[in-house]
């Protein structure tokens, strides 16, 4: 399925990303950053996941609600199918949000970069909140976001309780 992007300044990164994924040409310069940040000061959370075909998945999580100090983890490209994730992202990129979120809410950002071009999209990070019509994303994007959310949650579960 060919993604449809509205006309705008940031089209080039989306088109390059889709083209490179479709060709299977995932070199060092085709990257994805999944970033979730927010919460009130006492429940502050920050999840950052970098994905590329050479390094696999690099994860950093910080979550005060789960008493977790900044923790790093990784998944090798041999253990994670980067190409399938990128295909899911391409198929659903058009469904991500271009709006702001209320203070204290978790905010999700997905940044794609190819060569020297980059583009950032917003989404509601909590899966249960994406069931509301206004927050829905394309089914392929839902699968991709769920995969990334699950990675962050696994790291939290494995390292929970690291703060006093």
Buried (B, 14 or more C-beta within 10 A) or exposed (E): EEBEBEEEEBEBBBBBBBEBBEEEEBEEBBBBBBBBBBBEEEEBBBBBBBBBBEBBBBBBBBBBEBEBEEBEBBBEBEEBEBEEBBBBBBBBBBBBBEEEBEEEBBBBBBBBBBEEBBBBBBBBBBEEEBEEEEEBBBEBBBBBBEBBBEBBBBBBEEBBEBEE
